[in-house]
Amino acid sequence: MHICVCMDGCTSSVPAACEQVHIAPGVFLTLGLISLLENILVILAIVKNKNLHSPMYFFVCSLAVADMLVSVSNAWETIVIHLLANRSLVIEDHFIRQMDNIFDSFICISVVASMWSLLAIAVDRYVTIFYALRYHNIMTVWRAGILIGSIWIFSTGCGIIFIIYSDTKPVVVCLVAMFFSMLLLMASLYSHMFLLARSHVKRMAALPGYNANIRQRASMKGAITLTILLGIFIVCWVPFFLHLILMISCPRNIYCVCFMSHFNMYLILIMCNSVIDPLIYALRSQEMRKTFKEIFCCDGLRSLWNLISKH
């Protein structure tokens, strides 16, 4: 989609005020690199710190992989576009379309994996708050692993279907419908979670040996963190899905065309989501901040010492 927009475009029949918005390739590359490094750091922190070996953080790890996928694919696509525009790379139109479909499939895989990972985190927080005493029996690491594997198998399947039927409207309609259905489901889950949380805390506090202050506060903090993640996800992805809706519903309408002319901006927003997510983890989780410091300080000094000792 991105390559085809840049190579074919729809600017020939569009007023000057609605011409395709171009963004320097360096912006895409910079955001892609930052996102890649940040999300690798998140994954390393979760692997390194045994205190983070819990279902919630495994779902966060899945979300980090999805963020990396969309950022790297967008950055790589920008490189290809830049090479094609400068005639440094000459490819037949047929192959350009195929490459565009592949990059679009990566976006499809990423958004589907992100949505299901966010939903998995939401369910995890729900169980933590309302079934606190049975949490470790309900949400085991083994079940979390099966769930994450299922998420990525399903997401990859969606990406393959997207490539095969990329020229048909029903595929785009299904993707858009899935996106807004998932948002509605998560919004309902959050509403139910926060509406009942206070009364549930009072009931749990009456149980002997239950420390409501520590455990419930930690659970609610996790739920609030997830709410922030979901809010950022909505802000960054909704313009892209509105673009898809307009693309299949009113591709010739002047107002729709003007909105779609900002497609590159919507891609930048998606990449910003991948950059912001790791910052939220760092700001909201003391354990993550502690592990980041250990990776930067201890591992960095150890690597420097090993390098010096070799010479």
RASUL-V127138 format. One record per residue. N is the residue number from 1. RES is the residue in one small letter. SS is DSSP state (a for helix, b for strand, c for the rest). PSI is psi in degrees with one decimal (NA if undefined). NEAR is the number of other ideal C-beta (glycine too) atoms within 12 Angstrom. Layout:
<<N:RES:SS:PSI:NEAR> <N:RES:SS:PSI:NEAR>>
//
This chain:
<<1:m:c:-46.0:39> <2:h:a:-47.3:43> <3:i:a:-44.9:36> <4:c:a:-36.0:27> <5:v:a:-42.7:31> <6:c:a:-33.3:31> <7:m:a:-43.9:26> <8:d:c:-56.4:18> <9:g:c:174.5:25> <10:c:c:25.5:28> <11:t:c:-15.1:22> <12:s:c:-31.2:12> <13:s:c:19.7:16> <14:v:c:139.2:24> <15:p:c:157.0:14> <16:a:a:-34.3:11> <17:a:a:-19.3:14> <18:c:a:21.9:23> <19:e:c:154.3:21> <20:q:c:129.2:27> <21:v:c:124.2:25> <22:h:c:138.9:24> <23:i:c:137.4:26> <24:a:c:136.2:15> <25:p:a:-30.8:28> <26:g:a:-30.6:15> <27:v:a:-46.1:25> <28:f:a:-45.1:37> <29:l:a:-41.4:25> <30:t:a:-48.3:22> <31:l:a:-39.8:35> <32:g:a:-42.4:34> <33:l:a:-44.3:25> <34:i:a:-46.3:27> <35:s:a:-42.7:39> <36:l:a:-48.6:30> <37:l:a:-43.2:25> <38:e:a:-46.8:32> <39:n:a:-30.3:39> <40:i:a:-40.0:25> <41:l:a:-41.2:32> <42:v:a:-46.1:40> <43:i:a:-42.8:31> <44:l:a:-40.6:23> <45:a:a:-42.7:34> <46:i:a:-39.0:34> <47:v:a:-40.2:19> <48:k:a:-43.3:25> <49:n:c:114.3:25> <50:k:a:-23.0:13> <51:n:a:-18.1:17> <52:l:a:5.2:30> <53:h:c:67.6:21> <54:s:c:159.2:28> <55:p:a:-43.5:33> <56:m:a:-46.5:43> <57:y:a:-24.6:36> <58:f:a:-36.9:33> <59:f:a:-37.5:39> <60:v:a:-39.1:43> <61:c:a:-41.9:40> <62:s:a:-41.6:40> <63:l:a:-38.1:47> <64:a:a:-39.2:42> <65:v:a:-42.0:32> <66:a:a:-41.2:45> <67:d:a:-41.9:49> <68:m:a:-42.3:39> <69:l:a:-47.4:37> <70:v:a:-37.2:49> <71:s:a:-46.2:44> <72:v:a:-40.8:32> <73:s:a:-39.6:38> <74:n:a:-41.1:46> <75:a:a:-43.0:35> <76:w:a:-39.4:28> <77:e:a:-38.1:39> <78:t:a:-39.9:34> <79:i:a:-44.9:26> <80:v:a:-44.4:31> <81:i:a:-44.1:36> <82:h:a:-42.3:25> <83:l:a:-38.7:21> <84:l:a:-41.7:27> <85:a:a:-34.9:19> <86:n:c:6.7:12> <87:r:c:18.6:9> <88:s:c:-19.2:12> <89:l:c:122.6:18> <90:v:c:117.8:13> <91:i:c:145.7:19> <92:e:c:151.7:12> <93:d:a:-36.2:15> <94:h:a:-43.4:10> <95:f:a:-31.8:17> <96:i:a:-43.3:28> <97:r:a:-41.9:21> <98:q:a:-43.0:21> <99:m:a:-40.7:32> <100:d:a:-41.2:32> <101:n:a:-38.6:29> <102:i:a:-46.5:27> <103:f:a:-39.7:37> <104:d:a:-35.7:39> <105:s:a:-34.7:33> <106:f:a:-40.6:35> <107:i:a:-41.5:46> <108:c:a:-48.0:42> <109:i:a:-43.3:36> <110:s:a:-47.7:46> <111:v:a:-38.2:42> <112:v:a:-44.7:39> <113:a:a:-39.1:39> <114:s:a:-45.4:47> <115:m:a:-46.2:37> <116:w:a:-32.6:35> <117:s:a:-41.5:44> <118:l:a:-40.1:43> <119:l:a:-39.6:37> <120:a:a:-41.5:40> <121:i:a:-39.6:45> <122:a:a:-44.4:37> <123:v:a:-40.5:33> <124:d:a:-44.8:39> <125:r:a:-36.5:41> <126:y:a:-46.9:34> <127:v:a:-39.9:30> <128:t:a:-40.3:34> <129:i:a:-44.9:39> <130:f:a:-16.5:30> <131:y:c:48.0:19> <132:a:a:-40.8:32> <133:l:a:-20.6:22> <134:r:a:9.4:12> <135:y:a:-48.3:26> <136:h:a:-18.4:18> <137:n:a:-33.1:12> <138:i:a:-52.0:19> <139:m:c:82.1:31> <140:t:c:161.6:19> <141:v:a:-37.7:20> <142:w:a:-45.4:15> <143:r:a:-38.2:22> <144:a:a:-41.7:31> <145:g:a:-43.2:20> <146:i:a:-41.7:17> <147:l:a:-44.5:28> <148:i:a:-42.9:32> <149:g:a:-42.2:19> <150:s:a:-39.4:21> <151:i:a:-46.0:35> <152:w:a:-30.6:29> <153:i:a:-45.3:18> <154:f:a:-43.4:24> <155:s:a:-42.7:35> <156:t:a:-39.3:24> <157:g:a:-41.6:19> <158:c:a:-40.7:33> <159:g:a:-40.1:33> <160:i:a:-43.9:22> <161:i:a:-37.7:25> <162:f:a:-39.8:34> <163:i:a:-46.9:26> <164:i:a:-41.9:18> <165:y:c:37.4:21> <166:s:c:-24.1:27> <167:d:c:3.3:18> <168:t:c:140.6:15> <169:k:a:-37.8:18> <170:p:a:-33.3:16> <171:v:a:-45.8:26> <172:v:a:-41.1:31> <173:v:a:-43.3:20> <174:c:a:-41.6:21> <175:l:a:-44.8:39> <176:v:a:-43.6:29> <177:a:a:-40.7:19> <178:m:a:-42.9:28> <179:f:a:-53.0:33> <180:f:a:-30.0:23> <181:s:a:-42.4:20> <182:m:a:-40.7:31> <183:l:a:-42.6:28> <184:l:a:-41.5:18> <185:l:a:-45.4:22> <186:m:a:-37.7:34> <187:a:a:-40.5:22> <188:s:a:-41.8:17> <189:l:a:-43.1:30> <190:y:a:-44.0:31> <191:s:a:-46.6:17> <192:h:a:-40.7:21> <193:m:a:-50.0:33> <194:f:a:-28.1:25> <195:l:a:-35.8:14> <196:l:a:-9.9:20> <197:a:a:-45.8:30> <198:r:a:-45.3:16> <199:s:a:-33.7:16> <200:h:a:-38.5:28> <201:v:a:-41.8:25> <202:k:a:-40.7:14> <203:r:a:-42.3:18> <204:m:a:-33.3:27> <205:a:a:-23.7:20> <206:a:c:-14.9:12> <207:l:c:139.7:16> <208:p:c:138.0:9> <209:g:c:7.2:10> <210:y:c:120.5:18> <211:n:c:90.3:17> <212:a:a:-34.3:25> <213:n:a:-47.5:13> <214:i:a:-55.7:13> <215:r:a:-45.3:22> <216:q:a:-36.7:28> <217:r:a:-41.4:19> <218:a:a:-40.8:25> <219:s:a:-43.8:32> <220:m:a:-35.4:30> <221:k:a:-40.3:24> <222:g:a:-39.4:38> <223:a:a:-39.7:36> <224:i:a:-40.3:24> <225:t:a:-43.5:33> <226:l:a:-37.5:40> <227:t:a:-40.7:28> <228:i:a:-44.6:26> <229:l:a:-43.9:43> <230:l:a:-41.0:36> <231:g:a:-45.0:23> <232:i:a:-41.0:29> <233:f:a:-45.5:40> <234:i:a:-48.8:29> <235:v:a:-40.4:20> <236:c:a:-26.9:33> <237:w:a:-27.0:39> <238:v:a:-44.4:24> <239:p:a:-38.2:25> <240:f:a:-42.3:41> <241:f:a:-30.3:33> <242:l:a:-38.0:26> <243:h:a:-45.0:36> <244:l:a:-40.7:35> <245:i:a:-46.1:24> <246:l:a:-33.3:28> <247:m:a:-33.5:30> <248:i:a:-15.5:24> <249:s:a:-36.7:19> <250:c:c:60.9:17> <251:p:c:-19.2:21> <252:r:c:-11.4:16> <253:n:c:135.4:17> <254:i:a:-39.0:18> <255:y:a:-38.2:18> <256:c:a:-42.1:24> <257:v:a:-39.3:28> <258:c:a:-40.6:24> <259:f:a:-42.5:27> <260:m:a:-19.5:36> <261:s:c:-13.3:29> <262:h:c:24.1:26> <263:f:a:-41.9:38> <264:n:a:-33.2:34> <265:m:a:-37.0:24> <266:y:a:-34.5:33> <267:l:a:-38.6:42> <268:i:a:-40.2:35> <269:l:a:-42.3:32> <270:i:a:-43.2:43> <271:m:a:-34.2:43> <272:c:a:-36.2:33> <273:n:a:-41.4:44> <274:s:a:-27.7:47> <275:v:a:-36.6:35> <276:i:a:-38.1:29> <277:d:a:-50.2:45> <278:p:a:-31.7:38> <279:l:a:-36.4:27> <280:i:a:-43.3:31> <281:y:a:-44.5:38> <282:a:a:-40.6:27> <283:l:a:-32.0:18> <284:r:a:-18.5:25> <285:s:c:115.1:32> <286:q:a:-36.1:18> <287:e:a:-38.5:27> <288:m:a:-43.1:36> <289:r:a:-43.3:23> <290:k:a:-42.9:19> <291:t:a:-38.0:30> <292:f:a:-43.9:32> <293:k:a:-40.7:20> <294:e:a:-40.9:22> <295:i:a:-44.5:27> <296:f:a:-44.1:21> <297:c:a:-65.2:14> <298:c:a:-52.4:16> <299:d:a:-35.9:19> <300:g:a:-44.1:15> <301:l:a:-37.6:15> <302:r:a:-42.4:15> <303:s:a:-40.3:15> <304:l:a:-42.3:15> <305:w:a:-41.7:13> <306:n:a:-37.8:12> <307:l:a:-41.9:11> <308:i:a:-41.7:10> <309:s:a:-28.6:9> <310:k:a:-30.5:8> <311:h:c:NA:7>>
//
